[in-house]
Amino acid sequence: MSELFDAVDALVASRATLPPPAERKRLRAAHGLTIDEVAGALKVRRATVSGWESGKTEPRPPERDAYARLLDKLAELYPAASAPAAETAPAPDAPVPAPAQPLSAEPTSGAGV
């Protein structure tokens, strides 16, 4: 039964998507890891990890699976921050509010307004 689970895990891992290169670097740096530390843990050269983080190369199994696992764990610890501008910007279809009108000292009747 364990063999079946291992085979299923291998299928899932082979299709796992990796974050974009800039996010890979952000996650590593957020945890205070150096490229050398990641390279040592994955038993690859420093230039290999550098290539993965720059987008020049992509990891291949079995290192890809271990690298994906590392990045998944780091993403749990350091989720990507949402862009503050997107939270405060009005929706594209939202009406633009009219500019504020100066307050008048005289009451208006409401007629003709």
N, CA, C and O atoms as a Tinker XYZ file with bonds, in Angstrom:
   452  protein
     1  N      0.821000   -1.192000    0.000000    73     2
     2  CA     0.000000    0.000000    0.000000    64     1     3
     3  C      0.868000    1.260000    0.000000    63     2     4     5
     4  O      0.524000    2.256000   -0.635000    81     3
     5  N      1.990000    1.209000    0.714000    73     3     6
     6  CA     2.895000    2.345000    0.773000    64     5     7
     7  C      3.438000    2.680000   -0.609000    63     6     8     9
     8  O      3.647000    3.852000   -0.926000    81     7
     9  N      3.669000    1.663000   -1.434000    73     7    10
    10  CA     4.172000    1.899000   -2.783000    64     9    11
    11  C      3.176000    2.714000   -3.599000    63    10    12    13
    12  O      3.568000    3.583000   -4.378000    81    11
    13  N      1.891000    2.436000   -3.419000    73    11    14
    14  CA     0.861000    3.179000   -4.139000    64    13    15
    15  C      0.866000    4.650000   -3.722000    63    14    16    17
    16  O      0.781000    5.546000   -4.562000    81    15
    17  N      0.965000    4.880000   -2.430000    73    15    18
    18  CA     1.000000    6.260000   -1.941000    64    17    19
    19  C      2.239000    6.991000   -2.451000    63    18    20    21
    20  O      2.169000    8.157000   -2.838000    81    19
    21  N      3.369000    6.293000   -2.446000    73    19    22
    22  CA     4.597000    6.903000   -2.960000    64    21    23
    23  C      4.452000    7.251000   -4.433000    63    22    24    25
    24  O      4.913000    8.303000   -4.874000    81    23
    25  N      3.813000    6.372000   -5.193000    73    23    26
    26  CA     3.607000    6.630000   -6.623000    64    25    27
    27  C      2.689000    7.829000   -6.833000    63    26    28    29
    28  O      2.929000    8.651000   -7.717000    81    27
    29  N      1.643000    7.928000   -6.024000    73    27    30
    30  CA     0.720000    9.069000   -6.124000    64    29    31
    31  C      1.442000   10.349000   -5.730000    63    30    32    33
    32  O      1.306000   11.367000   -6.409000    81    31
    33  N      2.201000   10.315000   -4.653000    73    31    34
    34  CA     2.961000   11.495000   -4.228000    64    33    35
    35  C      3.925000   11.941000   -5.316000    63    34    36    37
    36  O      4.091000   13.139000   -5.545000    81    35
    37  N      4.550000   11.002000   -5.978000    73    35    38
    38  CA     5.487000   11.336000   -7.045000    64    37    39
    39  C      4.768000   12.004000   -8.214000    63    38    40    41
    40  O      5.299000   12.943000   -8.809000    81    39
    41  N      3.554000   11.527000   -8.553000    73    39    42
    42  CA     2.780000   12.154000   -9.626000    64    41    43
    43  C      2.414000   13.585000   -9.280000    63    42    44    45
    44  O      2.539000   14.484000  -10.112000    81    43
    45  N      1.963000   13.795000   -8.057000    73    43    46
    46  CA     1.571000   15.137000   -7.623000    64    45    47
    47  C      2.781000   16.059000   -7.617000    63    46    48    49
    48  O      2.701000   17.193000   -8.088000    81    47
    49  N      3.887000   15.584000   -7.093000    73    47    50
    50  CA     5.096000   16.408000   -7.018000    64    49    51
    51  C      5.615000   16.763000   -8.406000    63    50    52    53
    52  O      6.141000   17.857000   -8.606000    81    51
    53  N      5.474000   15.862000   -9.358000    73    51    54
    54  CA     5.989000   16.142000  -10.698000    64    53    55
    55  C      5.179000   17.223000  -11.392000    63    54    56    57
    56  O      5.660000   17.841000  -12.342000    81    55
    57  N      3.967000   17.458000  -10.938000    73    55    58
    58  CA     3.115000   18.481000  -11.539000    64    57    59
    59  C      3.035000   19.752000  -10.687000    63    58    60    61
    60  O      2.346000   20.708000  -11.044000    81    59
    61  N      3.741000   19.745000   -9.571000    73    59    62
    62  CA     3.702000   20.901000   -8.674000    64    61    63
    63  C      4.258000   22.123000   -9.394000    63    62    64    65
    64  O      5.273000   22.054000  -10.086000    81    63
    65  N      3.572000   23.228000   -9.213000    73    63    66
    66  CA     4.058000   24.455000   -9.825000    64    65    67
    67  C      4.941000   25.197000   -8.831000    63    66    68    69
    68  O      4.693000   25.201000   -7.625000    81    67
    69  N      5.951000   25.807000   -9.359000    73    67    70
    70  CA     6.843000   26.610000   -8.532000    64    69    71
    71  C      6.452000   28.069000   -8.671000    63    70    72    73
    72  O      5.952000   28.476000   -9.719000    81    71
    73  N      6.670000   28.861000   -7.631000    73    71    74
    74  CA     6.394000   30.295000   -7.756000    64    73    75
    75  C      7.347000   30.927000   -8.764000    63    74    76    77
    76  O      8.369000   30.335000   -9.111000    81    75
    77  N      7.017000   32.123000   -9.232000    73    75    78
    78  CA     7.922000   32.810000  -10.161000    64    77    79
    79  C      9.298000   33.023000   -9.512000    63    78    80    81
    80  O      9.415000   33.050000   -8.287000    81    79
    81  N     10.323000   33.173000  -10.334000    73    79    82
    82  CA    11.685000   33.323000   -9.797000    64    81    83
    83  C     11.835000   34.417000   -8.735000    63    82    84    85
    84  O     12.514000   34.201000   -7.731000    81    83
    85  N     11.223000   35.574000   -8.932000    73    83    86
    86  CA    11.364000   36.651000   -7.941000    64    85    87
    87  C     10.772000   36.242000   -6.596000    63    86    88    89
    88  O     11.293000   36.616000   -5.545000    81    87
    89  N      9.680000   35.471000   -6.629000    73    87    90
    90  CA     9.062000   35.006000   -5.379000    64    89    91
    91  C      9.950000   33.964000   -4.707000    63    90    92    93
    92  O     10.017000   33.915000   -3.479000    81    91
    93  N     10.615000   33.152000   -5.470000    73    91    94
    94  CA    11.548000   32.167000   -4.899000    64    93    95
    95  C     12.622000   32.884000   -4.093000    63    94    96    97
    96  O     12.943000   32.501000   -2.968000    81    95
    97  N     13.161000   33.924000   -4.694000    73    95    98
    98  CA    14.208000   34.699000   -4.026000    64    97    99
    99  C     13.650000   35.397000   -2.788000    63    98   100   101
   100  O     14.305000   35.426000   -1.746000    81    99
   101  N     12.439000   35.962000   -2.895000    73    99   102
   102  CA    11.824000   36.652000   -1.759000    64   101   103
   103  C     11.643000   35.703000   -0.587000    63   102   104   105
   104  O     11.935000   36.055000    0.556000    81   103
   105  N     11.168000   34.512000   -0.870000    73   103   106
   106  CA    10.932000   33.541000    0.203000    64   105   107
   107  C     12.232000   33.135000    0.881000    63   106   108   109
   108  O     12.302000   33.055000    2.107000    81   107
   109  N     13.260000   32.880000    0.079000    73   107   110
   110  CA    14.560000   32.510000    0.662000    64   109   111
   111  C     15.082000   33.619000    1.561000    63   110   112   113
   112  O     15.507000   33.376000    2.690000    81   111
   113  N     15.043000   34.847000    1.038000    73   111   114
   114  CA    15.564000   35.987000    1.793000    64   113   115
   115  C     14.720000   36.267000    3.038000    63   114   116   117
   116  O     15.257000   36.648000    4.078000    81   115
   117  N     13.405000   36.079000    2.936000    73   115   118
   118  CA    12.527000   36.339000    4.083000    64   117   119
   119  C     12.899000   35.454000    5.267000    63   118   120   121
   120  O     12.744000   35.857000    6.420000    81   119
   121  N     13.384000   34.263000    4.988000    73   119   122
   122  CA    13.768000   33.349000    6.060000    64   121   123
   123  C     15.232000   33.511000    6.451000    63   122   124   125
   124  O     15.731000   32.815000    7.335000    81   123
   125  N     15.915000   34.438000    5.782000    73   123   126
   126  CA    17.313000   34.688000    6.107000    64   125   127
   127  C     18.267000   33.631000    5.581000    63   126   128   129
   128  O     19.374000   33.483000    6.098000    81   127
   129  N     17.854000   32.901000    4.564000    73   127   130
   130  CA    18.711000   31.869000    3.998000    64   129   131
   131  C     19.589000   32.456000    2.898000    63   130   132   133
   132  O     19.161000   33.339000    2.155000    81   131
   133  N     20.793000   31.969000    2.803000    73   131   134
   134  CA    21.672000   32.374000    1.712000    64   133   135
   135  C     21.510000   31.377000    0.569000    63   134   136   137
   136  O     20.990000   30.276000    0.750000    81   135
   137  N     21.961000   31.785000   -0.600000    73   135   138
   138  CA    21.940000   30.876000   -1.750000    64   137   139
   139  C     22.794000   29.648000   -1.439000    63   138   140   141
   140  O     22.435000   28.528000   -1.800000    81   139
   141  N     23.914000   29.864000   -0.775000    73   139   142
   142  CA    24.803000   28.748000   -0.426000    64   141   143
   143  C     24.112000   27.741000    0.494000    63   142   144   145
   144  O     24.300000   26.534000    0.343000    81   143
   145  N     23.318000   28.227000    1.441000    73   143   146
   146  CA    22.607000   27.324000    2.352000    64   145   147
   147  C     21.589000   26.474000    1.604000    63   146   148   149
   148  O     21.489000   25.269000    1.835000    81   147
   149  N     20.837000   27.100000    0.711000    73   147   150
   150  CA    19.849000   26.353000   -0.071000    64   149   151
   151  C     20.564000   25.348000   -0.972000    63   150   152   153
   152  O     20.147000   24.194000   -1.071000    81   151
   153  N     21.627000   25.780000   -1.620000    73   151   154
   154  CA    22.385000   24.893000   -2.500000    64   153   155
   155  C     22.922000   23.695000   -1.712000    63   154   156   157
   156  O     22.859000   22.560000   -2.183000    81   155
   157  N     23.442000   23.948000   -0.529000    73   155   158
   158  CA    23.968000   22.861000    0.295000    64   157   159
   159  C     22.898000   21.870000    0.700000    63   158   160   161
   160  O     23.125000   20.660000    0.669000    81   159
   161  N     21.733000   22.372000    1.081000    73   159   162
   162  CA    20.642000   21.491000    1.499000    64   161   163
   163  C     20.134000   20.638000    0.336000    63   162   164   165
   164  O     19.756000   19.482000    0.524000    81   163
   165  N     20.128000   21.219000   -0.866000    73   163   166
   166  CA    19.621000   20.498000   -2.035000    64   165   167
   167  C     20.718000   19.741000   -2.784000    63   166   168   169
   168  O     20.451000   19.050000   -3.768000    81   167
   169  N     21.962000   19.882000   -2.300000    73   167   170
   170  CA    23.118000   19.211000   -2.899000    64   169   171
   171  C     23.292000   19.582000   -4.376000    63   170   172   173
   172  O     23.503000   18.734000   -5.243000    81   171
   173  N     23.193000   20.898000   -4.615000    73   171   174
   174  CA    23.450000   21.445000   -5.951000    64   173   175
   175  C     24.444000   22.583000   -5.804000    63   174   176   177
   176  O     24.774000   22.997000   -4.693000    81   175
   177  N     24.917000   23.083000   -6.934000    73   175   178
   178  CA    25.863000   24.201000   -6.889000    64   177   179
   179  C     25.133000   25.514000   -6.618000    63   178   180   181
   180  O     23.934000   25.647000   -6.864000    81   179
   181  N     25.880000   26.460000   -6.112000    73   179   182
   182  CA    25.342000   27.803000   -5.849000    64   181   183
   183  C     24.772000   28.410000   -7.131000    63   182   184   185
   184  O     23.708000   29.029000   -7.108000    81   183
   185  N     25.472000   28.234000   -8.235000    73   183   186
   186  CA    25.038000   28.788000   -9.523000    64   185   187
   187  C     23.696000   28.191000   -9.960000    63   186   188   189
   188  O     22.919000   28.842000  -10.658000    81   187
   189  N     23.434000   26.959000   -9.548000    73   187   190
   190  CA    22.164000   26.316000   -9.903000    64   189   191
   191  C     21.006000   27.037000   -9.228000    63   190   192   193
   192  O     20.017000   27.363000   -9.884000    81   191
   193  N     21.114000   27.287000   -7.940000    73   191   194
   194  CA    20.058000   27.990000   -7.211000    64   193   195
   195  C     19.929000   29.413000   -7.736000    63   194   196   197
   196  O     18.817000   29.921000   -7.884000    81   195
   197  N     21.031000   30.047000   -8.011000    73   195   198
   198  CA    21.012000   31.395000   -8.566000    64   197   199
   199  C     20.250000   31.411000   -9.896000    63   198   200   201
   200  O     19.471000   32.328000  -10.156000    81   199
   201  N     20.474000   30.406000  -10.724000    73   199   202
   202  CA    19.758000   30.302000  -11.993000    64   201   203
   203  C     18.271000   30.112000  -11.805000    63   202   204   205
   204  O     17.476000   30.663000  -12.565000    81   203
   205  N     17.878000   29.334000  -10.796000    73   203   206
   206  CA    16.454000   29.135000  -10.513000    64   205   207
   207  C     15.809000   30.435000  -10.076000    63   206   208   209
   208  O     14.675000   30.731000  -10.453000    81   207
   209  N     16.532000   31.213000   -9.282000    73   207   210
   210  CA    15.974000   32.471000   -8.767000    64   209   211
   211  C     15.978000   33.588000   -9.805000    63   210   212   213
   212  O     15.216000   34.547000   -9.683000    81   211
   213  N     16.812000   33.476000  -10.805000    73   211   214
   214  CA    16.852000   34.502000  -11.844000    64   213   215
   215  C     15.949000   34.148000  -13.015000    63   214   216   217
   216  O     15.689000   34.990000  -13.875000    81   215
   217  N     15.472000   32.916000  -13.054000    73   215   218
   218  CA    14.617000   32.478000  -14.143000    64   217   219
   219  C     15.387000   31.980000  -15.354000    63   218   220   221
   220  O     14.790000   31.700000  -16.393000    81   219
   221  N     16.697000   31.868000  -15.235000    73   219   222
   222  CA    17.508000   31.380000  -16.357000    64   221   223
   223  C     17.363000   29.876000  -16.547000    63   222   224   225
   224  O     17.463000   29.372000  -17.665000    81   223
   225  N     17.130000   29.168000  -15.458000    73   223   226
   226  CA    16.945000   27.716000  -15.507000    64   225   227
   227  C     15.799000   27.324000  -14.592000    63   226   228   229
   228  O     15.366000   28.107000  -13.746000    81   227
   229  N     15.313000   26.097000  -14.772000    73   227   230
   230  CA    14.265000   25.551000  -13.912000    64   229   231
   231  C     14.783000   24.260000  -13.293000    63   230   232   233
   232  O     15.496000   23.497000  -13.944000    81   231
   233  N     14.429000   24.019000  -12.048000    73   231   234
   234  CA    14.896000   22.787000  -11.410000    64   233   235
   235  C     14.243000   21.547000  -12.033000    63   234   236   237
   236  O     13.107000   21.595000  -12.504000    81   235
   237  N     14.984000   20.442000  -12.024000    73   235   238
   238  CA    14.478000   19.163000  -12.512000    64   237   239
   239  C     14.490000   18.155000  -11.365000    63   238   240   241
   240  O     15.260000   18.298000  -10.416000    81   239
   241  N     13.628000   17.130000  -11.457000    73   239   242
   242  CA    13.618000   16.107000  -10.408000    64   241   243
   243  C     14.999000   15.468000  -10.272000    63   242   244   245
   244  O     15.716000   15.361000  -11.268000    81   243
   245  N     15.383000   15.054000   -9.106000    73   243   246
   246  CA    14.634000   15.075000   -7.856000    64   245   247
   247  C     14.769000   16.393000   -7.089000    63   246   248   249
   248  O     14.035000   16.622000   -6.128000    81   247
   249  N     15.699000   17.261000   -7.502000    73   247   250
   250  CA    15.890000   18.527000   -6.779000    64   249   251
   251  C     14.638000   19.400000   -6.835000    63   250   252   253
   252  O     14.336000   20.117000   -5.881000    81   251
   253  N     13.913000   19.341000   -7.946000    73   251   254
   254  CA    12.704000   20.149000   -8.087000    64   253   255
   255  C     11.711000   19.847000   -6.962000    63   254   256   257
   256  O     11.122000   20.761000   -6.385000    81   255
   257  N     11.532000   18.579000   -6.661000    73   255   258
   258  CA    10.581000   18.189000   -5.616000    64   257   259
   259  C     10.989000   18.739000   -4.255000    63   258   260   261
   260  O     10.158000   19.249000   -3.504000    81   259
   261  N     12.274000   18.630000   -3.949000    73   259   262
   262  CA    12.768000   19.138000   -2.670000    64   261   263
   263  C     12.688000   20.660000   -2.627000    63   262   264   265
   264  O     12.337000   21.237000   -1.597000    81   263
   265  N     13.010000   21.308000   -3.738000    73   263   266
   266  CA    12.953000   22.780000   -3.809000    64   265   267
   267  C     11.504000   23.253000   -3.675000    63   266   268   269
   268  O     11.234000   24.230000   -2.977000    81   267
   269  N     10.577000   22.568000   -4.337000    73   267   270
   270  CA     9.150000   22.919000   -4.229000    64   269   271
   271  C      8.681000   22.772000   -2.783000    63   270   272   273
   272  O      7.911000   23.596000   -2.288000    81   271
   273  N      9.141000   21.734000   -2.118000    73   271   274
   274  CA     8.766000   21.526000   -0.707000    64   273   275
   275  C      9.288000   22.665000    0.168000    63   274   276   277
   276  O      8.567000   23.193000    1.015000    81   275
   277  N     10.547000   23.033000   -0.049000    73   275   278
   278  CA    11.130000   24.146000    0.700000    64   277   279
   279  C     10.323000   25.420000    0.470000    63   278   280   281
   280  O      9.973000   26.118000    1.422000    81   279
   281  N     10.028000   25.722000   -0.788000    73   279   282
   282  CA     9.296000   26.958000   -1.106000    64   281   283
   283  C      7.881000   26.933000   -0.533000    63   282   284   285
   284  O      7.385000   27.962000   -0.075000    81   283
   285  N      7.228000   25.774000   -0.553000    73   283   286
   286  CA     5.884000   25.665000    0.037000    64   285   287
   287  C      5.915000   25.973000    1.527000    63   286   288   289
   288  O      5.062000   26.697000    2.039000    81   287
   289  N      6.895000   25.424000    2.209000    73   287   290
   290  CA     7.000000   25.670000    3.658000    64   289   291
   291  C      7.309000   27.138000    3.948000    63   290   292   293
   292  O      6.765000   27.723000    4.884000    81   291
   293  N      8.186000   27.724000    3.136000    73   291   294
   294  CA     8.507000   29.135000    3.333000    64   293   295
   295  C      7.304000   30.024000    3.007000    63   294   296   297
   296  O      7.098000   31.048000    3.659000    81   295
   297  N      6.513000   29.642000    2.010000    73   295   298
   298  CA     5.325000   30.423000    1.650000    64   297   299
   299  C      4.290000   30.397000    2.773000    63   298   300   301
   300  O      3.549000   31.363000    2.958000    81   299
   301  N      4.236000   29.300000    3.518000    73   299   302
   302  CA     3.342000   29.242000    4.677000    64   301   303
   303  C      3.800000   30.217000    5.757000    63   302   304   305
   304  O      2.982000   30.862000    6.412000    81   303
   305  N      5.111000   30.314000    5.934000    73   303   306
   306  CA     5.665000   31.212000    6.953000    64   305   307
   307  C      5.632000   32.677000    6.529000    63   306   308   309
   308  O      5.440000   33.570000    7.354000    81   307
   309  N      5.821000   32.910000    5.229000    73   307   310
   310  CA     5.940000   34.275000    4.713000    64   309   311
   311  C      5.025000   34.475000    3.508000    63   310   312   313
   312  O      5.497000   34.579000    2.375000    81   311
   313  N      3.702000   34.529000    3.756000    73   311   314
   314  CA     2.788000   34.705000    2.624000    64   313   315
   315  C      3.056000   36.027000    1.906000    63   314   316   317
   316  O      3.490000   37.005000    2.514000    81   315
   317  N      2.792000   36.033000    0.621000    73   315   318
   318  CA     2.996000   37.244000   -0.177000    64   317   319
   319  C      2.046000   38.323000    0.317000    63   318   320   321
   320  O      0.860000   38.070000    0.529000    81   319
   321  N      2.571000   39.516000    0.496000    73   319   322
   322  CA     1.743000   40.641000    0.945000    64   321   323
   323  C      0.917000   41.133000   -0.227000    63   322   324   325
   324  O      1.406000   41.214000   -1.354000    81   323
   325  N     -0.348000   41.466000    0.044000    73   323   326
   326  CA    -1.171000   42.017000   -1.029000    64   325   327
   327  C     -0.783000   43.473000   -1.239000    63   326   328   329
   328  O     -0.330000   44.153000   -0.318000    81   327
   329  N     -0.966000   43.923000   -2.440000    73   327   330
   330  CA    -0.590000   45.299000   -2.786000    64   329   331
   331  C     -1.530000   46.282000   -2.115000    63   330   332   333
   332  O     -2.739000   46.208000   -2.336000    81   331
   333  N     -1.016000   47.214000   -1.292000    73   331   334
   334  CA    -1.883000   48.167000   -0.609000    64   333   335
   335  C     -2.645000   49.053000   -1.591000    63   334   336   337
   336  O     -3.787000   49.420000   -1.314000    81   335
   337  N     -2.052000   49.405000   -2.722000    73   335   338
   338  CA    -2.728000   50.277000   -3.674000    64   337   339
   339  C     -3.988000   49.610000   -4.216000    63   338   340   341
   340  O     -4.980000   50.283000   -4.494000    81   339
   341  N     -3.948000   48.299000   -4.366000    73   339   342
   342  CA    -5.104000   47.590000   -4.900000    64   341   343
   343  C     -6.252000   47.597000   -3.901000    63   342   344   345
   344  O     -7.416000   47.584000   -4.300000    81   343
   345  N     -5.942000   47.618000   -2.620000    73   343   346
   346  CA    -6.993000   47.605000   -1.615000    64   345   347
   347  C     -7.690000   48.954000   -1.511000    63   346   348   349
   348  O     -8.880000   49.002000   -1.201000    81   347
   349  N     -6.992000   50.034000   -1.757000    73   347   350
   350  CA    -7.579000   51.350000   -1.567000    64   349   351
   351  C     -8.079000   51.967000   -2.864000    63   350   352   353
   352  O     -8.835000   52.938000   -2.833000    81   351
   353  N     -7.674000   51.426000   -3.990000    73   351   354
   354  CA    -8.106000   51.987000   -5.272000    64   353   355
   355  C     -9.552000   51.595000   -5.531000    63   354   356   357
   356  O     -9.954000   50.480000   -5.201000    81   355
   357  N    -10.349000   52.499000   -6.120000    73   355   358
   358  CA   -11.723000   52.140000   -6.428000    64   357   359
   359  C    -11.773000   51.094000   -7.524000    63   358   360   361
   360  O    -10.855000   50.980000   -8.337000    81   359
   361  N    -12.848000   50.338000   -7.536000    73   359   362
   362  CA   -13.035000   49.333000   -8.575000    64   361   363
   363  C    -13.107000   50.036000   -9.924000    63   362   364   365
   364  O    -13.544000   51.185000   -9.991000    81   363
   365  N    -12.694000   49.383000  -10.989000    73   363   366
   366  CA   -12.680000   50.043000  -12.303000    64   365   367
   367  C    -14.045000   50.574000  -12.734000    63   366   368   369
   368  O    -14.112000   51.593000  -13.422000    81   367
   369  N    -15.125000   49.913000  -12.351000    73   367   370
   370  CA   -16.460000   50.349000  -12.753000    64   369   371
   371  C    -17.126000   51.257000  -11.720000    63   370   372   373
   372  O    -18.261000   51.688000  -11.921000    81   371
   373  N    -16.445000   51.548000  -10.639000    73   371   374
   374  CA   -17.041000   52.371000   -9.584000    64   373   375
   375  C    -17.175000   53.813000  -10.063000    63   374   376   377
   376  O    -16.285000   54.333000  -10.735000    81   375
   377  N    -18.296000   54.464000   -9.714000    73   375   378
   378  CA   -18.440000   55.866000  -10.116000    64   377   379
   379  C    -17.435000   56.745000   -9.388000    63   378   380   381
   380  O    -17.094000   56.495000   -8.232000    81   379
   381  N    -16.975000   57.759000  -10.067000    73   379   382
   382  CA   -16.029000   58.696000   -9.469000    64   381   383
   383  C    -16.835000   59.696000   -8.661000    63   382   384   385
   384  O    -17.756000   60.316000   -9.194000    81   383
   385  N    -16.509000   59.868000   -7.384000    73   383   386
   386  CA   -17.281000   60.822000   -6.568000    64   385   387
   387  C    -17.087000   62.245000   -7.066000    63   386   388   389
   388  O    -16.011000   62.622000   -7.530000    81   387
   389  N    -18.165000   63.031000   -6.955000    73   387   390
   390  CA   -18.108000   64.438000   -7.356000    64   389   391
   391  C    -17.255000   65.202000   -6.357000    63   390   392   393
   392  O    -17.207000   64.834000   -5.183000    81   391
   393  N    -16.578000   66.263000   -6.801000    73   391   394
   394  CA   -15.793000   67.056000   -5.855000    64   393   395
   395  C    -16.709000   67.691000   -4.809000    63   394   396   397
   396  O    -17.867000   68.009000   -5.079000    81   395
   397  N    -16.168000   67.860000   -3.634000    73   395   398
   398  CA   -16.959000   68.451000   -2.549000    64   397   399
   399  C    -17.310000   69.895000   -2.882000    63   398   400   401
   400  O    -16.480000   70.648000   -3.392000    81   399
   401  N    -18.548000   70.268000   -2.585000    73   399   402
   402  CA   -19.012000   71.638000   -2.807000    64   401   403
   403  C    -18.842000   72.417000   -1.513000    63   402   404   405
   404  O    -19.062000   71.869000   -0.432000    81   403
   405  N    -18.455000   73.684000   -1.602000    73   403   406
   406  CA   -18.339000   74.465000   -0.364000    64   405   407
   407  C    -19.709000   74.626000    0.282000    63   406   408   409
   408  O    -20.722000   74.765000   -0.403000    81   407
   409  N    -19.722000   74.606000    1.583000    73   407   410
   410  CA   -20.975000   74.771000    2.314000    64   409   411
   411  C    -21.412000   76.223000    2.259000    63   410   412   413
   412  O    -20.605000   77.140000    2.404000    81   411
   413  N    -22.666000   76.405000    2.052000    73   411   414
   414  CA   -23.230000   77.750000    1.983000    64   413   415
   415  C    -23.798000   78.106000    3.348000    63   414   416   417
   416  O    -24.335000   77.245000    4.045000    81   415
   417  N    -23.678000   79.380000    3.731000    73   415   418
   418  CA   -24.244000   79.835000    5.004000    64   417   419
   419  C    -25.750000   79.992000    4.875000    63   418   420   421
   420  O    -26.448000   79.984000    5.888000    81   419
   421  N    -26.278000   80.137000    3.651000    73   419   422
   422  CA   -27.714000   80.312000    3.461000    64   421   423
   423  C    -28.353000   78.970000    3.172000    63   422   424   425
   424  O    -27.829000   78.198000    2.370000    81   423
   425  N    -29.471000   78.678000    3.806000    73   423   426
   426  CA   -30.148000   77.411000    3.517000    64   425   427
   427  C    -30.719000   77.478000    2.102000    63   426   428   429
   428  O    -31.173000   78.527000    1.644000    81   427
   429  N    -30.685000   76.334000    1.425000    73   427   430
   430  CA   -31.269000   76.288000    0.087000    64   429   431
   431  C    -32.642000   75.662000    0.177000    63   430   432   433
   432  O    -32.906000   74.839000    1.054000    81   431
   433  N    -33.520000   76.059000   -0.739000    73   431   434
   434  CA   -34.891000   75.569000   -0.714000    64   433   435
   435  C    -34.979000   74.189000   -1.333000    63   434   436   437
   436  O    -35.953000   73.473000   -1.101000    81   435
   437  N    -34.017000   73.811000   -2.090000    73   435   438
   438  CA   -34.070000   72.520000   -2.732000    64   437   439
   439  C    -34.712000   72.595000   -4.085000    63   438   440   441
   440  O    -34.599000   71.645000   -4.860000    81   439
   441  N    -35.388000   73.689000   -4.415000    73   439   442
   442  CA   -36.029000   73.824000   -5.708000    64   441   443
   443  C    -34.964000   74.184000   -6.719000    63   442   444   445
   444  O    -34.098000   75.019000   -6.459000    81   443
   445  N    -35.034000   73.550000   -7.870000    73   443   446
   446  CA   -34.092000   73.850000   -8.953000    64   445   447
   447  C    -32.717000   73.298000   -8.716000    63   446   448   449
   448  O    -31.791000   73.658000   -9.443000    81   447
   449  N    -32.533000   72.439000   -7.734000    73   447   450
   450  CA   -31.216000   71.857000   -7.468000    64   449   451
   451  C    -31.100000   70.543000   -8.148000    63   450   452
   452  O    -30.063000   69.886000   -8.049000    81   451
